[in-house]
Amino acid sequence: MAPPPDLARVAAALGDPVRVRILDLLAAGRREACCSPANPKAPEAVCACDVGLALGGMPPSKLAYHLRVLRDAGLLRGQRRGKWVYYSIDEPVFEAYLRHVRERWLP
């Protein structure tokens, strides 16, 4: 069982609509029309460039900031493959977060 994540850090990461949209995109998984090559080690992971395109061409620096907040909260896994970085949701951390919230406030 994963240790409980920092509730305040996760809540802050989830408190921004752009980051919620990023999580929605990652939960949907990789689409056929991606600008990055497929990643055989993480076939459902989505490349940062594809996330940026799906967000209307968000500037890379702004996207990097939002991805870093989510990654620092422990919500994302990133895997570098050449010049590409592929992201996916870290499901065990989400499950630990939900379990911790439930145990703390919904006994």
DSSP file (Angstrom, degrees, kcal/mol; ACC not computed):
  #  RESIDUE AA STRUCTURE BP1 BP2  ACC     N-H-->O    O-->H-N    N-H-->O    O-->H-N    TCO  KAPPA ALPHA  PHI   PSI    X-CA   Y-CA   Z-CA
    1    1 A M              0   0    0      0, 0.0     0, 0.0     0, 0.0     0, 0.0   0.000 360.0 360.0 360.0 132.6    0.0    0.0    0.0
    2    2 A A        -     0   0    0     90,-0.2     0, 0.0     1,-0.1     0, 0.0  -0.421 360.0-105.7 -71.1 145.7    1.4    3.4   -1.0
    3    3 A P        -     0   0    0      0, 0.0    -1,-0.1     0, 0.0    93,-0.1  -0.360  48.7 -87.2 -66.8 154.0    1.9    5.9    1.8
    4    4 A P        -     0   0    0      0, 0.0    93,-0.1     0, 0.0     3,-0.1  -0.405  46.5-125.9 -64.6 134.5   -0.7    8.7    2.0
    5    5 A P        -     0   0    0      0, 0.0     2,-0.7     0, 0.0    69,-0.1  -0.285  39.2 -79.7 -73.1 166.0    0.3   11.7   -0.3
    6    6 A D     >  -     0   0    0      1,-0.2     4,-2.5    67,-0.2     5,-0.3  -0.566  43.6-154.7 -67.1 108.2    0.5   15.2    1.0
    7    7 A L  H  > S+     0   0    0     -2,-0.7     4,-2.8     1,-0.2     5,-0.2   0.886  89.6  49.0 -57.3 -44.1   -3.1   16.2    1.1
    8    8 A A  H  > S+     0   0    0      1,-0.2     4,-2.4     2,-0.2    -1,-0.2   0.905 112.3  48.3 -64.9 -40.9   -2.5   19.9    0.8
    9    9 A R  H  > S+     0   0    0      2,-0.2     4,-2.1     1,-0.2    -2,-0.2   0.914 114.6  45.1 -67.1 -42.3   -0.1   19.5   -2.1
   10   10 A V  H  X S+     0   0    0     -4,-2.5     4,-2.3     2,-0.2    -2,-0.2   0.928 113.1  50.5 -67.1 -43.9   -2.5   17.2   -4.0
   11   11 A A  H  X S+     0   0    0     -4,-2.8     4,-0.8    -5,-0.3    -2,-0.2   0.899 110.9  49.4 -61.2 -40.1   -5.5   19.4   -3.3
   12   12 A A  H >< S+     0   0    0     -4,-2.4     3,-0.6    -5,-0.2    -1,-0.2   0.901 110.5  50.4 -64.9 -40.4   -3.6   22.4   -4.6
   13   13 A A  H >< S+     0   0    0     -4,-2.1     3,-0.7     1,-0.2    -2,-0.2   0.879 113.1  45.8 -64.7 -37.0   -2.6   20.6   -7.7
   14   14 A L  H 3< S+     0   0    0     -4,-2.3    -1,-0.2     1,-0.2    -2,-0.2   0.575  95.8  79.8 -80.9  -9.3   -6.2   19.5   -8.4
   15   15 A G  T << S+     0   0    0     -4,-0.8    -1,-0.2    -3,-0.6    -2,-0.1   0.386  76.1  80.9 -82.4   4.4   -7.4   23.1   -7.7
   16   16 A D  S <> S-     0   0    0     -3,-0.7     4,-2.1     1,-0.1     3,-0.3  -0.944  71.1-144.0-114.5 128.6   -6.5   24.5  -11.1
   17   17 A P  H  > S+     0   0    0      0, 0.0     4,-2.1     0, 0.0     5,-0.1   0.818 100.9  56.2 -60.7 -30.9   -8.8   23.9  -14.1
   18   18 A V  H  > S+     0   0    0      2,-0.2     4,-2.2     1,-0.2     5,-0.1   0.924 108.8  46.4 -66.4 -42.8   -5.9   23.6  -16.5
   19   19 A R  H  > S+     0   0    0     -3,-0.3     4,-2.3     2,-0.2    -1,-0.2   0.862 110.2  53.2 -68.8 -34.5   -4.4   20.8  -14.4
   20   20 A V  H  X S+     0   0    0     -4,-2.1     4,-2.2     2,-0.2    -1,-0.2   0.914 109.3  49.7 -63.5 -41.3   -7.8   19.1  -14.2
   21   21 A R  H  X S+     0   0    0     -4,-2.1     4,-2.5     2,-0.2    -2,-0.2   0.897 108.4  53.1 -63.3 -40.6   -8.0   19.2  -18.0
   22   22 A I  H  X S+     0   0    0     -4,-2.2     4,-2.5     1,-0.2    -2,-0.2   0.927 109.2  48.7 -60.1 -44.4   -4.5   17.7  -18.2
   23   23 A L  H  X S+     0   0    0     -4,-2.3     4,-2.6     1,-0.2    -1,-0.2   0.886 109.0  53.5 -63.4 -38.1   -5.5   14.8  -16.0
   24   24 A D  H  X S+     0   0    0     -4,-2.2     4,-1.8     2,-0.2    -2,-0.2   0.929 110.0  47.9 -59.9 -44.9   -8.6   14.4  -18.2
   25   25 A L  H  X S+     0   0    0     -4,-2.5     4,-1.0     1,-0.2    -2,-0.2   0.910 113.4  46.9 -63.0 -42.8   -6.4   14.1  -21.3
   26   26 A L  H  < S+     0   0    0     -4,-2.5     3,-0.3     1,-0.2    -1,-0.2   0.871 109.9  53.4 -68.4 -35.9   -4.1   11.7  -19.6
   27   27 A A  H  < S+     0   0    0     -4,-2.6    -1,-0.2     1,-0.2    -2,-0.2   0.851 105.2  55.1 -66.4 -32.9   -7.0    9.6  -18.4
   28   28 A A  H  < S-     0   0    0     -4,-1.8    -1,-0.2    -5,-0.2    -2,-0.2   0.772 105.0-149.1 -70.4 -25.7   -8.3    9.3  -21.9
   29   29 A G     <  -     0   0    0     -4,-1.0    -1,-0.1    -3,-0.3    16,-0.1  -0.155  35.6 -22.8  84.4 179.9   -5.0    8.0  -23.1
   30   30 A R        -     0   0    0     14,-0.7     2,-0.2    13,-0.1    16,-0.1  -0.375  59.3-149.9 -68.3 137.2   -3.1    8.2  -26.3
   31   31 A R        -     0   0    0     -2,-0.1     3,-0.1     2,-0.1    -1,-0.1  -0.593  26.2-109.9-100.3 166.7   -5.1    9.0  -29.5
   32   32 A E  S    S+     0   0    0      1,-0.2     2,-1.6    -2,-0.2    -1,-0.1   0.910 107.7  63.8 -63.5 -43.0   -4.2    7.9  -33.0
   33   33 A A  S    S+     0   0    0      2,-0.0     2,-0.3    17,-0.0    -1,-0.2  -0.599  71.9 146.9 -89.9  81.5   -3.3   11.4  -34.2
   34   34 A C        -     0   0    0     -2,-1.6     4,-0.1     2,-0.2    -4,-0.0  -0.853  50.0-141.7-114.4 150.7   -0.3   12.2  -32.0
   35   35 A C  S    S+     0   0    0     -2,-0.3    -1,-0.1    12,-0.1    -2,-0.0   0.603  85.1  70.2 -84.4 -10.0    2.7   14.3  -32.9
   36   36 A S  S    S-     0   0    0      1,-0.1    -2,-0.2    11,-0.1     3,-0.1  -0.731  90.9-103.4-105.8 154.8    5.0   11.9  -31.0
   37   37 A P        -     0   0    0      0, 0.0    -1,-0.1     0, 0.0    -2,-0.1  -0.365  49.9 -87.5 -70.0 156.7    6.0    8.3  -31.9
   38   38 A A        -     0   0    0      1,-0.1     6,-0.1    -4,-0.1     0, 0.0  -0.294  34.0-137.6 -61.6 148.0    4.4    5.5  -30.0
   39   39 A N    >   -     0   0    0      3,-0.3     3,-1.2     6,-0.2     6,-0.2  -0.908  12.0-166.4-111.0 102.5    6.0    4.5  -26.7
   40   40 A P  T 3  S+     0   0    0      0, 0.0    -1,-0.1     0, 0.0     4,-0.1   0.774  87.8  55.8 -63.2 -25.0    6.1    0.7  -26.5
   41   41 A K  T 3  S+     0   0    0      1,-0.3    -2,-0.0     2,-0.1     0, 0.0   0.711 126.8  18.7 -79.5 -19.2    7.0    0.7  -22.8
   42   42 A A  S X  S+     0   0    0     -3,-1.2     3,-1.3     3,-0.1    -1,-0.3  -0.543  72.0 174.2-147.2  74.2    3.9    2.9  -22.0
   43   43 A P  T 3  S+     0   0    0      0, 0.0   -13,-0.1     0, 0.0    -4,-0.1   0.741  81.0  45.6 -62.4 -25.3    1.5    2.6  -24.9
   44   44 A E  T 3  S+     0   0    0    -15,-0.1   -14,-0.7    -4,-0.1    43,-0.1   0.614  88.2 110.1 -90.9 -13.0   -1.3    4.6  -23.2
   45   45 A A    <   -     0   0    0     -3,-1.3     2,-0.4    -6,-0.2    43,-0.2  -0.264  62.7-135.8 -65.0 150.8    1.0    7.4  -22.0
   46   46 A V  E     -A   87   0A   0     41,-2.7    41,-3.2   -16,-0.1     2,-0.1  -0.908  13.3-122.5-114.3 134.2    0.6   10.8  -23.7
   47   47 A C  E >>  -A   86   0A   0     -2,-0.4     4,-1.9    39,-0.3     3,-0.5  -0.437  21.0-122.0 -72.7 146.4    3.5   12.9  -24.8
   48   48 A A  H 3> S+     0   0    0     37,-2.2     4,-2.6     1,-0.2     5,-0.2   0.858 113.1  57.6 -56.7 -37.0    3.8   16.5  -23.4
   49   49 A C  H 3> S+     0   0    0      1,-0.2     4,-2.0    36,-0.2    -1,-0.2   0.878 106.1  49.4 -64.3 -35.4    3.7   17.9  -26.9
   50   50 A D  H <> S+     0   0    0     -3,-0.5     4,-2.3     2,-0.2    -1,-0.2   0.865 109.5  51.5 -70.5 -35.9    0.3   16.2  -27.5
   51   51 A V  H  X S+     0   0    0     -4,-1.9     4,-1.4     2,-0.2    -2,-0.2   0.935 109.5  50.7 -63.4 -45.8   -1.0   17.5  -24.2
   52   52 A G  H  <>S+     0   0    0     -4,-2.6     5,-1.8     1,-0.2     6,-1.5   0.905 110.7  48.5 -59.4 -42.8    0.0   21.0  -25.3
   53   53 A L  H ><5S+     0   0    0     -4,-2.0     3,-1.7     1,-0.2    -1,-0.2   0.911 109.0  52.9 -63.3 -42.7   -1.7   20.7  -28.7
   54   54 A A  H 3<5S+     0   0    0     -4,-2.3    -1,-0.2     1,-0.3    -2,-0.2   0.748 104.3  58.1 -65.9 -22.6   -4.9   19.4  -27.0
   55   55 A L  T 3<5S-     0   0    0     -4,-1.4    -1,-0.3    -3,-0.3    -2,-0.2   0.122 131.8 -90.9 -93.2  20.5   -4.9   22.5  -24.8
   56   56 A G  T < 5S-     0   0    0     -3,-1.7    -3,-0.2     1,-0.2    -2,-0.2   0.772  80.8 -51.6  81.4  26.5   -4.9   24.8  -27.8
   57   57 A G  S   <S-     0   0    0     -5,-1.8    -4,-0.2    -6,-0.2    -1,-0.2   0.877  74.5-164.9  78.0  38.2   -1.2   25.1  -28.3
   58   58 A M        -     0   0    0     -6,-1.5    -1,-0.1    -7,-0.2    -2,-0.1  -0.288  33.6 -96.0 -54.2 136.5   -0.3   26.1  -24.7
   59   59 A P    >>  -     0   0    0      0, 0.0     4,-2.4     0, 0.0     3,-0.5  -0.288  31.8-121.7 -55.7 139.1    3.2   27.6  -24.6
   60   60 A P  H 3> S+     0   0    0      0, 0.0     4,-2.8     0, 0.0     5,-0.2   0.836 110.2  54.7 -54.6 -36.8    5.7   24.9  -23.5
   61   61 A S  H 3> S+     0   0    0      2,-0.2     4,-1.7     1,-0.2     5,-0.1   0.898 110.5  45.2 -67.0 -38.4    6.9   26.9  -20.5
   62   62 A K  H <> S+     0   0    0     -3,-0.5     4,-2.0     2,-0.2    -1,-0.2   0.907 114.3  48.7 -70.0 -41.7    3.3   27.2  -19.1
   63   63 A L  H  X S+     0   0    0     -4,-2.4     4,-2.8     1,-0.2     5,-0.2   0.920 109.2  53.1 -62.2 -43.9    2.6   23.5  -19.8
   64   64 A A  H  X S+     0   0    0     -4,-2.8     4,-2.4    -5,-0.2    -1,-0.2   0.885 107.2  52.9 -59.2 -39.3    5.9   22.5  -18.2
   65   65 A Y  H  X S+     0   0    0     -4,-1.7     4,-2.2     2,-0.2    -1,-0.2   0.952 111.4  44.5 -60.9 -50.0    4.9   24.4  -15.1
   66   66 A H  H  X S+     0   0    0     -4,-2.0     4,-2.1     1,-0.2    -2,-0.2   0.897 113.7  49.9 -64.7 -40.7    1.5   22.7  -14.8
   67   67 A L  H  X S+     0   0    0     -4,-2.8     4,-2.7     1,-0.2    -1,-0.2   0.891 109.6  52.5 -63.7 -38.6    3.0   19.2  -15.5
   68   68 A R  H  X S+     0   0    0     -4,-2.4     4,-3.3    -5,-0.2     5,-0.2   0.908 107.4  51.4 -64.7 -41.2    5.7   19.9  -12.8
   69   69 A V  H  X S+     0   0    0     -4,-2.2     4,-1.5     2,-0.2    -1,-0.2   0.936 113.9  44.2 -60.5 -45.8    3.0   20.8  -10.2
   70   70 A L  H  <>S+     0   0    0     -4,-2.1     5,-2.2     2,-0.2     6,-0.7   0.897 115.7  47.6 -65.4 -40.2    1.1   17.6  -10.9
   71   71 A R  H ><5S+     0   0    0     -4,-2.7     3,-1.4     4,-0.2    -2,-0.2   0.915 110.1  52.0 -67.3 -43.1    4.4   15.6  -10.9
   72   72 A D  H 3<5S+     0   0    0     -4,-3.3    -1,-0.2     1,-0.3    -2,-0.2   0.808 106.1  55.0 -64.8 -28.5    5.6   17.2   -7.7
   73   73 A A  T 3<5S-     0   0    0     -4,-1.5    -1,-0.3    -5,-0.2    -2,-0.2   0.577 118.5-116.5 -78.0  -8.4    2.2   16.2   -6.1
   74   74 A G  T < 5S+     0   0    0     -3,-1.4    -3,-0.2    -4,-0.3    19,-0.2   0.561  83.4 118.5  88.1   9.3    2.9   12.7   -7.1
   75   75 A L      < +     0   0    0     -5,-2.2    15,-2.7    -6,-0.2     2,-0.3   0.676  65.9  52.3 -85.0 -17.3    0.0   12.5   -9.5
   76   76 A L  E     -B   89   0A   0     -6,-0.7     2,-0.4    13,-0.3    13,-0.2  -0.867  61.1-151.4-121.3 152.7    1.9   11.8  -12.7
   77   77 A R  E     -B   88   0A   0     11,-2.9    11,-1.9    -2,-0.3     2,-0.4  -0.974  18.5-161.9-113.5 135.7    4.6    9.5  -13.9
   78   78 A G  E     -B   87   0A   0     -2,-0.4     2,-0.4     9,-0.2     9,-0.2  -0.945   7.5-171.7-119.7 142.0    6.9   10.7  -16.6
   79   79 A Q  E     -B   86   0A   0      7,-2.5     7,-2.9    -2,-0.4     2,-0.4  -0.974  14.4-144.9-135.0 120.7    9.1    8.7  -18.9
   80   80 A R  E     +B   85   0A   0     -2,-0.4     2,-0.3     5,-0.2     5,-0.2  -0.679  18.7 176.2 -84.5 134.3   11.7   10.1  -21.2
   81   81 A R  E >   -B   84   0A   0      3,-3.0     3,-1.7    -2,-0.4     2,-0.3  -0.836  65.4 -54.8-138.6  97.3   12.1    8.4  -24.5
   82   82 A G  T 3  S-     0   0    0     -2,-0.3    -1,-0.1     1,-0.3     0, 0.0  -0.544 120.8 -19.1  66.6-128.9   14.6   10.3  -26.7
   83   83 A K  T 3  S+     0   0    0     -2,-0.3     2,-0.3    -3,-0.1    -1,-0.3   0.521 124.0  89.1 -86.6  -4.4   13.5   13.9  -27.0
   84   84 A W  E <   - B   0  81A   0     -3,-1.7    -3,-3.0   -36,-0.0     2,-0.5  -0.671  59.6-157.7 -95.6 146.5    9.9   13.0  -26.0
   85   85 A V  E     - B   0  80A   0     -2,-0.3   -37,-2.2    -5,-0.2     2,-0.4  -0.990  11.6-158.7-122.7 122.4    8.5   12.8  -22.4
   86   86 A Y  E     -AB  47  79A   0     -7,-2.9    -7,-2.5    -2,-0.5     2,-0.4  -0.826   7.0-160.5-103.8 136.4    5.4   10.7  -21.9
   87   87 A Y  E     +AB  46  78A   0    -41,-3.2   -41,-2.7    -2,-0.4     2,-0.3  -0.890  13.9 169.0-119.8 147.1    3.1   11.2  -19.0
   88   88 A S  E     - B   0  77A   0    -11,-1.9   -11,-2.9    -2,-0.4     2,-0.2  -0.970  41.8 -92.3-146.7 160.3    0.5    9.0  -17.4
   89   89 A I  E     - B   0  76A   0     -2,-0.3     2,-1.4   -13,-0.2   -13,-0.3  -0.538  32.3-129.2 -74.6 136.5   -1.5    9.2  -14.2
   90   90 A D    >>  -     0   0    0    -15,-2.7     4,-1.8    -2,-0.2     3,-0.7  -0.708  27.2-172.1 -86.2  91.2    0.0    7.5  -11.2
   91   91 A E  H 3> S+     0   0    0     -2,-1.4     4,-2.8     1,-0.2     5,-0.2   0.854  77.2  56.9 -59.8 -41.2   -3.0    5.4  -10.2
   92   92 A P  H 3> S+     0   0    0      0, 0.0     4,-2.3     0, 0.0    -1,-0.2   0.873 107.7  50.0 -60.1 -33.7   -1.6    4.1   -6.8
   93   93 A V  H <> S+     0   0    0     -3,-0.7     4,-2.6     2,-0.2    -2,-0.2   0.926 111.0  48.5 -69.2 -43.2   -1.0    7.7   -5.6
   94   94 A F  H  X S+     0   0    0     -4,-1.8     4,-2.7     1,-0.2     5,-0.2   0.926 112.3  49.1 -60.0 -44.1   -4.6    8.6   -6.6
   95   95 A E  H  X S+     0   0    0     -4,-2.8     4,-2.4     1,-0.2    -1,-0.2   0.907 111.7  48.6 -62.5 -41.4   -5.9    5.6   -4.8
   96   96 A A  H  X S+     0   0    0     -4,-2.3     4,-2.6    -5,-0.2    -1,-0.2   0.895 111.0  51.5 -64.8 -39.8   -3.9    6.4   -1.7
   97   97 A Y  H  X S+     0   0    0     -4,-2.6     4,-2.5     2,-0.2     5,-0.2   0.947 112.3  45.0 -61.0 -49.7   -5.1   10.0   -1.8
   98   98 A L  H  X S+     0   0    0     -4,-2.7     4,-2.5     1,-0.2    -2,-0.2   0.902 114.1  49.4 -63.3 -40.9   -8.7    8.9   -2.0
   99   99 A R  H  X S+     0   0    0     -4,-2.4     4,-2.7    -5,-0.2    -1,-0.2   0.915 111.5  49.1 -63.1 -43.1   -8.3    6.3    0.7
  100  100 A H  H  X S+     0   0    0     -4,-2.6     4,-2.2     2,-0.2    -2,-0.2   0.904 112.1  47.8 -65.6 -41.7   -6.6    8.9    3.0
  101  101 A V  H  X>S+     0   0    0     -4,-2.5     4,-2.8     2,-0.2     5,-0.6   0.934 113.2  49.0 -62.5 -46.1   -9.3   11.4    2.4
  102  102 A R  H  X5S+     0   0    0     -4,-2.5     4,-1.9     1,-0.2    -2,-0.2   0.928 114.2  44.3 -60.5 -46.3  -12.0    8.8    3.1
  103  103 A E  H  <5S+     0   0    0     -4,-2.7    -1,-0.2     1,-0.2    -2,-0.2   0.840 117.8  45.4 -68.6 -32.6  -10.3    7.6    6.3
  104  104 A R  H  <5S+     0   0    0     -4,-2.2    -2,-0.2    -5,-0.2    -1,-0.2   0.906 131.4  13.5 -79.4 -42.2   -9.6   11.1    7.6
  105  105 A W  H  <5S+     0   0    0     -4,-2.8    -3,-0.2    -5,-0.2    -2,-0.2   0.561 127.0  47.6-116.1 -10.7  -13.0   12.8    6.9
  106  106 A L     <<       0   0    0     -4,-1.9    -1,-0.2    -5,-0.6    -2,-0.1  -0.489 360.0 360.0-129.0  63.0  -15.5   10.0    6.2
  107  107 A P              0   0    0      0, 0.0    -1,-0.1     0, 0.0    -4,-0.1   0.508 360.0 360.0 -65.2 360.0  -14.9    7.5    9.0
